[in-house]
Amino acid sequence: MTDAAIAAGGEFPAGVPAVAQDCPLEQAINTVGGRWKMLVLRALFLGGGQRFNDLLRAVQGISAKELTRNLRELEYAGLVERRDGEQLYALSVLGETMLPVFRELGALGARLQAR
């Protein structure tokens, strides 16, 4: 099952404790977890709405196939939207609510680098 299906309220994978199935933190982690999703979201926070090829350049190391899959999952979760029927991707209103989380994660990263 994909992260998007889990985020949309689908079945959790085998081995996930029952208590985690109703945990909002678990839902958030399953929605934005993985190697690329946070980097795609970061690119949209920093650069605003972008076309596919711009995102492909902004997220260093991601393949076109992986970017497509991650954008679809983020769209399905309601964090990213495609605008004007084009290949322009932008944060949704819900996605924009993650800005304070990104700021805090950035601050944590700075503290970790300073150690």
Secondary structure, 3 states (H helix, E strand, C coil): CCHHHHHCCCCCCCCCCHHHHCCHHHHHHHHHCCCCHHHHHHHHHHHCCEEHHHHHHHCCCCCHHHHHHHHHHHHHCCCEEEECCCCEEEECHHHHCCHHHHHHHHHHHHHHHHC
